[in-house]
Amino acid sequence: MTVAGHAGRSISGTAWLQRRPEWPLAVVASGCWAVLLSRQPAHAGHIRWLQLQGDWLLMLPAMMLLPALPMARRVARNSLRRRRHRAVMLFGGVSLVVWAGFGVAAVTLVHLLDLRSPLVLAGALAAAAAWELTPAKRRFLRACHRMPALPPHGRKADRACADLGLRYGYSCFGACWALMLPMAVAGHSPGLMVLLTGIAAAEEITVKGHRIAPVAAVVLLVASAMVLVAG
Amino acid sequence: MDRDDIEEGYGDMGGPDNSEQPGSGDQPANGEHPGPRVRRDIWELEAEQPWHPITRAYAGAIRVMQRRPPGDFTSWAYQAAIHGTDENPDDWRNQCQHNSWFFLPWHRMYLYWFEEIVRAAVQELDDIDDDTKAAWALPYWNYDRGTPTNTLPQSFRDQLTPEGEPNPLFVAQRSRAINLGGGLPDGPFGITSPAGALAEPQFAGPPDTGVAAGFGGPQTGWHHFDESGFATPGAAEQTPHNAIHGAVGGRGGFMSGFDTAPLDPVFWLHHCNVDRLWAVWMKQPGRTNPTEPGWAGEVFHFHDAAGTDVTQTSDRVVDTVADLGYTYADITPPVSDQEGFAVTPSAEPPGRPSELVGATDFPIELTGDPVAASMALSAPSAAFRAGPAEPQRVYLNVEGIQGEQNPGVSYAVFVNMPDDEEATVDEHFVGHVSFFGIEKASGPDSEHPGGLRYAFDISRLYRRLKARDAWDEANLKVSFRPVRVQMPEDAAFADVGPEPEPPVTVGRVSVFYQ
C-alpha cells in the first residue's frame, strides 16, 4: 500500500462518524431542508413579513451550512474530542448570525418596497452573475478557507471558535451575498434554493472553486432570462 | 502526451528529438548517444575541473534564456512563473505542487521540461564542445557530503565568468553568508541530511488531520499550496527541501520566496537533488510509489523545448530511465542509523482517525533565539481507549506558522529536551520547521491564508521517552533551536555581519494520538 492508512479498508459506522464530527451541522441543515421542501412554495401576493423572516431563518442553515461543513470538520478535528460538538456548534451558529442580520435587512427592504416581482428577481439573479466575476468575490472565497490555530480548551477556545465563526460568516457573506439576494426576493422557492446552494457549495468545497465562477455566472444569467420569460 | 509519444520522440536513448526546435543546429541523431543521460553532482564536476564544461554550458544556456521575452514559454522568466506567479496564472503558470503527494512528480516533470529547454539552448552555444552538448544533463547539488559540498560551488559565487563576463550563475539575491562561502548547517540537527525523510516507509500520508504526510506528501487533489486546508509537507519537502530554500535564499533572497525561487540558477540543482532523493528512496527495500487513480490521473501542463503544450501524469514519471531517459550518477541509499529517527519505520498506521490530545495555549514567537513551550495532554476519549491502551501513532504538529517573510533560518524541534545539554539531545530531536512559502500563507489576503503547518510522526520518540519515564503527559515541553548557515571566516563577511531575521509566529504546537 502506498498511501499510509485507509485505502481499501471497510470502516465502521462509528469510525465514519468519528471522521465527520461536523455531522450535527449536517443534521441541522438537513432538517431545515426537510421542513422547507415539505411546505408549499411562496406565491406572488401578500405574504406577511413574519412569514418571510421565518422562511429566511430556515433557508439560512439549509443553504449556508452545507458549504461550511468542510471548515466545520476542520474546527472539530482540531479541537479536543470533548469539545468537538461545542466547537462546531459555536462556529456554525455564530457564522449564521452574520447572515441573519443580512436577512432581516434584505427581507424587510423587499417587503416594505414590495419588490417581489419577476423583474426584480431577474435583476437579482443578473447581479449575482456579475458578482461572480469580480476580484472581490475571489478574495472573499479565499478568506473563507482561513483556519487559524485554535487554543485547546477553556474560554479562550470558545472565543476562538466564535471568532472564527464570525470571520468565516463575514467572508462567506462577502462571497455569497449576491447569491442570497434572489432568495430575499423570491422567498421560499425550492428550485432556486437547490440551484444557489449548489453553486455556493461547489465554490466552497472544490479545490479550484474560483474557476467555477464563470460557469456559475452563465447559469445565473440563464436563470435570470428564464424568470423574465416566465414572468 | 503518453508514454508512446515520449518513446517515439526520444527513441531508446531518452534524448530529445531536437530536429524541429528553434536554434537547435546540428544535433546528434537519436540512438547515437549511449544509454540515458546522467545527471552528475556539481561538486564532482567542480573537482574534475573548475567551471566544468557542463557548468559553462548551463551558464551559457541561462544567458540565452534570459534574453528571451517573458512571454516566450522557453524564457527564464516564464520558467520561473511556472512555479509561482500572481500575474496571469493559468494551466501552465503558478502550478507548482506543494504539501501534496504531487510535490515530487510535479517537480520531476518541471525539471524534465526545463532540462529539455536548457539542452536546446546549449546547442546554440559556439564555445561548447559537441560531447558536452550531446551529454548535457542538469547537475544536482548533494550538500550532504561534508565540507566543502555544503557550500555553494565557486562557479555560482563568482560574479564574473573566467572570460570576465557577468556570471549568469551568480545572483546577489541570496544569503550573504552563502555567497561568501558559508556552509549549509550539516551534522547533528543540520538541514542537509535526507536521512529522516528516507526513513519514512510510506510515500503518501492519508488526508487526515494532524497526521504526518509520509515521504512524498499527503494525499490531495490538485494542490498549489493549501487548497485542501489541512495539508502539511511530506518529509522530503520538509528537510532538506524547505530548509535549503531558506538557508540559501536568506532573508528576501530569490530562493526564499515561492514566486522567485526559480530565478536563482541553484534552484534547479537543489530540486535535482530532491528528485534524486526520490530515486534513492525507491532503492530502499519495501518502497513503492502510489498507484491510486487520484495520483496517476491528475494531468499537468508544460511546454517542451519548441514551446508546444505537453501534458504529463505522475504515473508516467516514476522511472527516470524508462520514462524520461535520464539517471543519476549516485542513487545509493546512505547508511544511517534509522533507530535514531523519530518516525516509526514499519507497519501501516491504525485505521482509526487521529485525535487531538493537547496543544499549547499561546502563540510562540520565533525571533532567532532558542525558545520552548509546554502543554498538558488530555486523556484520550473513551472511544479511543476502547482500542489498544497505547496510541499506535503519535504526531507533533506545529501549526499556524505565519510571518511576512522567510527569515532564512530553520528551527530544530525537540520534545522534552533535558536542561543538561550534555545529555543525549538527539533522542529528543523531532525534525525541522522551515518557512518556505510563508508569505503565501500569512495575512487575510494571502492566496492561502491560515499559516504553514508541519506534522511529524514522533511515535518512536514517544515510545523511547516513555520507556525511560521521560514522557510526562502533564507537562510536555517542545523546544525550538535556530539552525543557521555557518558563517564564513572571512573579513568581508565580518564587516557585514549576520542579516536580521524577521519574526515568525507559531499559532500552536499540538499533539495527536492515533
Interface residues (C-beta under 8 A of the other chain):
Chain A: M1 T2 V3 A4 G5 H6 A7 R9 I11 T14 A15 Q18 R19 P70 M71 R74 R77 N78 S79 L80 R81 R82 R139 R142 A143 H145 R146 M147 P148 A149 L150 P151 P152 H153 K156 V207 K208
Chain B: W101 P201 Q202 F203 A204 G205 P206 D208 T209 G210 V211 G214 Q219 G221 W222 H223 D226 E227 S228 G229 F230 T288 N289 P290 T291 E292 E348 P349 G351 R352 P353 S354 E355 L356 V357 G358 A359 T360 D361 F362 P363 M375 S378 P380 S381 A383 F384 E399 G400 P444 D445 S446 E447 H448 P449 G450 G451 V506 G507 R508 S510
